Amino acid sequence: MNQSLHADGEPRTTWPAVSVVMPVLNEERHLEDAVNRIMAQDYPGELELVLALGPSKDRTEQIARRLAERDPRVILARNPTGRTPNGLNIAIKASQYSIIVRVDGHSLLPADYIRVAVQTMEAHGADNVGGLMAAEGVTPFEKAVARAMTSKFGVGNARFHTGGEAGEVETVYLGTFRRSALERVGGYDETFVRAQDWEMNHRIRQTGGRIWFTPAMRVTYRPRPDLKQLAKQFFYTGRWRRVVGREHQGTLNLRYLAPPLAVAGILVGTVAGLAGFWPGWILPVGYFLAIPVGGTLLTGEELPWKARLCLPFVYATMHISWGLGFLTSPPGLGLTKDR
């Protein structure tokens, strides 16, 4: 058996058993690669993978069943809602081990991911540890999205997007949890169709838990393949982040408010400009010159030229969609009736 070190520096010969949980919906394109990466982990302890299958419209379920037949460590559970938080709770309930690793169907884990997660958790007494959401695209458009999602111009200064030193943070990408922490806060709140990771980590911190980021954990993330899907992703993320802000007062900061403020400024300035007040154009023109155009000039280096042409549209779509989602979030969204 491989050896490593405990937090106290002593050699380790036993490792805790780990359950990997993955909600799956319409992941035909990436599921097999994602599962293969998990089952090939360089982890000396026991490991199982629970797939919570939503009602997919593609070949996701057939692929999942084939993977389960091939490896008995792959367990299938039914998630009739197709919603991510419901699927996570279903998978966690169907799992059996004390460490829970949350993974998406379009995330590709490096071989040492779980081993590093367990070591980091023990070393820092954390309830949840996570690392970099390393967006990597295949097509020119996806490469542009990947560059925007790893840039402060695109997503602000969150360490799990842009990197940084290891340490305590508000939230992490995906996450490796102690089951005891999930049980302490009652699991994922199924109200939150989006933003459930941030909301979960907030409750863990509110109950005295520690969320730890380390750049040593790096997950390959496949971005959305076109503007329509990218806009939908960011629109609903912004909409549900507003719900988190209403539910947990005092959690909104400038990073979250910047997109809606930009959208409001663009709208007000455009209306004023169209009404004949020419200084109004300073706001929308200033935004597009500073962020989509300026951001592309500063962050588009080394991208293929087709990807660089996509980048201004990607920046604008991310910001405007997120801001519109935040501004139009219905007051009743996320109430008990939406569970």
C-alpha positions in Angstrom: 0.0 0.0 0.0 1.2 3.5 -0.8 2.4 5.6 2.1 2.0 9.3 2.8 2.1 11.4 5.9 -0.4 12.3 8.6 -0.7 15.9 9.5 1.7 15.2 12.4 4.4 14.0 9.9 4.1 10.3 10.8 3.9 7.8 8.0 0.4 6.8 6.9 -0.5 3.2 6.1 -4.4 3.5 6.2 -6.6 5.8 4.3 -10.3 6.7 4.9 -12.8 5.2 2.5 -14.2 7.8 0.1 -17.5 8.2 -1.7 -17.6 10.3 -4.9 -21.0 11.7 -5.7 -22.0 13.0 -9.1 -25.4 14.4 -10.3 -25.8 13.7 -14.0 -28.1 15.2 -16.6 -27.4 15.3 -20.3 -23.7 14.5 -20.0 -23.3 12.2 -23.0 -20.4 14.2 -24.2 -18.2 14.1 -21.1 -19.5 11.4 -18.7 -17.3 8.5 -19.7 -14.1 10.5 -19.5 -15.2 12.0 -16.1 -16.0 8.6 -14.6 -12.8 7.0 -16.0 -10.7 9.8 -14.3 -12.4 9.0 -11.0 -12.0 5.3 -11.1 -8.4 5.6 -12.1 -7.5 7.8 -9.0 -4.1 7.2 -7.4 -5.8 6.8 -4.0 -4.8 3.9 -1.7 -8.1 3.7 0.2 -11.5 2.3 -0.8 -13.5 4.3 -3.3 -17.0 4.2 -4.7 -18.8 6.5 -7.2 -22.6 7.2 -6.9 -24.2 8.6 -10.1 -27.5 10.4 -9.5 -29.2 10.0 -12.9 -31.6 12.7 -13.9 -34.1 12.3 -16.8 -31.6 13.0 -19.6 -32.6 13.5 -23.2 -29.4 12.0 -24.7 -27.5 8.7 -24.2 -26.3 9.6 -20.7 -28.2 6.8 -18.9 -27.1 4.1 -21.3 -23.5 5.2 -20.9 -23.9 5.3 -17.1 -25.4 1.7 -17.0 -22.5 0.4 -19.2 -20.0 2.0 -16.8 -21.7 0.4 -13.8 -21.7 -3.0 -15.4 -18.0 -2.7 -16.1 -17.0 -1.6 -12.5 -19.0 -2.7 -9.4 -17.8 0.4 -7.6 -20.1 2.6 -9.8 -23.5 2.8 -8.2 -26.6 4.2 -9.9 -29.3 6.2 -8.1 -32.4 7.8 -9.6 -32.9 11.6 -9.5 -36.3 12.2 -11.0 -36.2 15.9 -10.6 -32.9 16.3 -12.6 -32.0 19.1 -10.2 -28.4 19.3 -9.0 -29.0 19.8 -5.2 -31.6 17.0 -5.2 -29.2 14.7 -7.1 -26.4 15.5 -4.6 -28.6 14.7 -1.6 -29.8 11.5 -3.2 -26.2 10.4 -4.1 -25.0 11.2 -0.6 -27.8 9.2 1.0 -26.9 6.2 -1.3 -23.2 6.5 -0.4 -21.6 4.8 2.6 -18.3 6.4 3.5 -17.1 9.2 5.8 -15.5 11.4 3.1 -17.7 12.8 0.3 -16.1 14.1 -2.9 -18.5 16.1 -5.0 -17.9 16.0 -8.8 -19.7 17.1 -11.9 -20.3 15.1 -15.1 -18.2 17.5 -17.1 -15.3 17.8 -14.7 -12.0 15.8 -15.2 -10.0 15.0 -12.0 -6.2 14.7 -12.1 -5.0 11.3 -10.8 -3.9 12.7 -7.4 -7.0 14.8 -6.7 -8.6 12.7 -3.9 -5.3 11.9 -2.2 -4.4 15.6 -2.1 -7.9 16.4 -0.8 -7.7 14.0 2.1 -4.2 15.1 3.0 -5.2 18.7 2.9 -8.4 18.1 4.9 -6.5 16.4 7.7 -3.6 18.9 7.7 -5.8 21.9 8.2 -8.8 20.5 10.1 -11.1 21.5 7.3 -14.7 20.4 6.7 -14.5 21.0 3.0 -11.5 21.5 0.7 -11.3 22.4 -3.0 -9.0 23.7 -5.6 -8.9 25.3 -9.0 -11.7 25.2 -11.5 -9.3 24.9 -14.4 -11.4 25.7 -17.4 -10.1 24.3 -20.6 -11.8 24.5 -24.0 -11.5 22.4 -27.1 -13.2 24.6 -29.8 -12.2 28.2 -30.3 -15.3 29.4 -28.6 -14.7 27.1 -25.6 -11.1 28.3 -25.4 -12.4 31.9 -25.2 -14.8 31.0 -22.4 -12.0 29.2 -20.6 -9.8 32.3 -20.7 -12.6 34.5 -19.5 -13.5 32.1 -16.6 -9.9 32.1 -15.4 -9.5 35.9 -15.6 -10.4 38.6 -13.1 -12.0 40.5 -16.0 -14.4 37.7 -16.3 -15.2 36.4 -12.9 -13.5 38.7 -10.3 -10.9 37.5 -7.8 -12.3 34.2 -6.5 -9.3 32.0 -5.9 -11.0 28.9 -7.2 -11.3 30.6 -10.6 -8.1 32.6 -10.9 -5.7 30.9 -8.5 -3.8 32.1 -5.5 -2.3 31.0 -2.2 -3.8 28.2 -0.1 -6.0 29.3 2.8 -9.5 29.7 4.2 -12.1 31.0 1.8 -15.8 31.5 1.5 -16.4 28.8 -1.0 -14.5 26.4 -3.3 -15.2 24.6 -6.6 -17.0 21.3 -6.1 -15.4 20.2 -2.8 -14.4 17.3 -0.6 -16.5 17.2 2.5 -16.6 15.4 5.8 -19.9 13.6 6.0 -20.3 14.8 9.5 -20.3 18.5 8.2 -22.9 17.7 5.6 -25.1 16.0 8.3 -24.5 18.9 10.7 -26.1 21.4 8.3 -28.8 19.0 6.9 -27.2 18.5 3.4 -27.8 20.6 0.4 -30.7 23.0 0.5 -32.8 21.8 -2.4 -34.4 25.3 -2.7 -31.2 26.4 -4.5 -31.4 25.1 -8.0 -28.2 27.2 -8.6 -25.6 28.6 -6.2 -26.1 25.6 -4.0 -22.3 25.2 -3.4 -21.8 28.7 -2.1 -24.9 28.4 0.1 -23.8 25.1 1.5 -20.3 26.4 2.3 -21.9 29.5 4.0 -23.9 27.3 6.4 -20.9 25.1 7.1 -18.9 28.3 8.0 -21.8 29.6 10.1 -21.7 26.4 12.2 -17.9 26.8 12.9 -16.6 24.8 10.0 -13.5 25.7 7.9 -13.5 25.9 4.0 -10.0 25.5 2.6 -8.7 26.3 -0.8 -5.5 24.8 -2.2 -4.1 25.3 -5.7 -2.7 21.7 -5.5 -6.2 20.5 -6.4 -6.9 21.3 -10.0 -10.0 20.1 -11.9 -10.4 20.4 -15.6 -13.7 22.0 -16.4 -15.3 21.9 -19.8 -17.0 25.3 -20.6 -20.4 25.7 -22.3 -20.1 25.3 -26.1 -21.9 28.3 -27.5 -23.2 31.8 -26.5 -26.8 30.7 -25.9 -25.8 28.1 -23.3 -23.2 30.4 -21.8 -25.8 33.1 -21.4 -28.3 30.7 -19.8 -25.7 29.5 -17.4 -24.7 33.0 -16.2 -28.3 34.3 -16.2 -29.5 31.7 -13.8 -26.4 31.9 -11.7 -27.0 35.6 -11.2 -30.7 35.0 -10.5 -29.9 32.4 -7.8 -27.1 34.4 -6.3 -29.6 37.1 -5.6 -31.7 34.5 -3.7 -28.6 33.6 -1.6 -28.2 37.3 -0.8 -31.8 37.5 0.4 -31.6 34.3 2.4 -28.2 35.2 4.0 -28.2 38.9 4.6 -24.8 40.6 4.4 -23.2 38.1 2.0 -23.3 40.3 -1.1 -20.1 42.3 -1.9 -18.8 44.3 -4.8 -17.8 41.2 -6.7 -21.4 40.1 -6.9 -22.9 43.5 -7.3 -20.5 44.6 -10.2 -22.4 42.9 -13.0 -25.9 44.2 -12.1 -24.5 47.7 -11.6 -22.8 47.5 -15.0 -26.1 46.4 -16.6 -28.0 49.1 -14.9 -25.5 51.7 -16.0 -25.6 50.4 -19.6 -29.4 50.6 -19.7 -29.7 54.0 -18.1 -26.9 55.4 -20.3 -28.5 54.0 -23.5 -31.9 55.3 -22.6 -30.4 58.8 -21.9 -28.4 58.7 -25.1 -31.4 57.8 -27.2 -33.4 60.6 -25.5 -30.8 63.1 -26.7 -28.6 63.4 -23.6 -25.3 62.5 -25.3 -23.2 62.1 -22.1 -25.4 59.1 -21.4 -23.5 57.1 -24.0 -20.4 57.4 -21.8 -21.7 54.5 -19.7 -22.4 51.8 -22.3 -19.5 52.8 -24.6 -17.2 53.0 -21.6 -18.1 49.6 -20.4 -17.6 47.9 -23.8 -14.3 49.7 -24.3 -13.0 48.9 -20.8 -14.2 45.3 -20.4 -14.9 43.3 -23.6 -12.4 45.2 -25.7 -9.8 46.1 -23.0 -10.2 42.7 -21.3 -9.5 41.0 -24.6 -6.4 43.0 -25.3 -5.0 42.2 -21.9 -6.0 38.6 -21.6 -6.3 37.3 -25.1 -2.6 36.8 -25.7 -1.6 33.4 -27.0 -5.1 32.4 -27.9 -5.8 31.3 -31.5 -7.1 34.1 -33.5 -10.6 32.6 -33.8 -10.8 32.3 -30.0 -9.6 35.9 -29.6 -12.4 37.1 -31.9 -14.9 35.3 -29.6 -13.5 36.7 -26.4 -15.2 40.2 -26.4 -18.6 38.5 -26.9 -17.9 36.0 -24.2 -17.0 38.7 -21.6 -20.1 40.8 -22.5 -22.4 37.7 -22.4 -21.1 36.6 -19.0 -21.4 40.0 -17.4 -24.7 41.1 -18.9 -26.4 37.7 -18.5 -25.3 37.5 -14.8 -26.4 41.1 -14.2 -29.8 40.7 -15.9 -30.4 37.5 -13.9 -29.6 39.2 -10.7 -31.7 42.3 -11.5 -34.8 40.2 -12.6 -34.6 37.6 -9.9 -38.3 37.3 -8.7 -38.9 38.1 -5.0 -40.6 34.8 -4.5 -37.8 32.7 -6.1 -36.4 30.2 -3.6 -39.3 30.2 -1.2 -40.6 26.9 0.2 -43.1 26.5 -2.7 -40.2 26.3 -5.1 -38.7 23.2 -3.5 
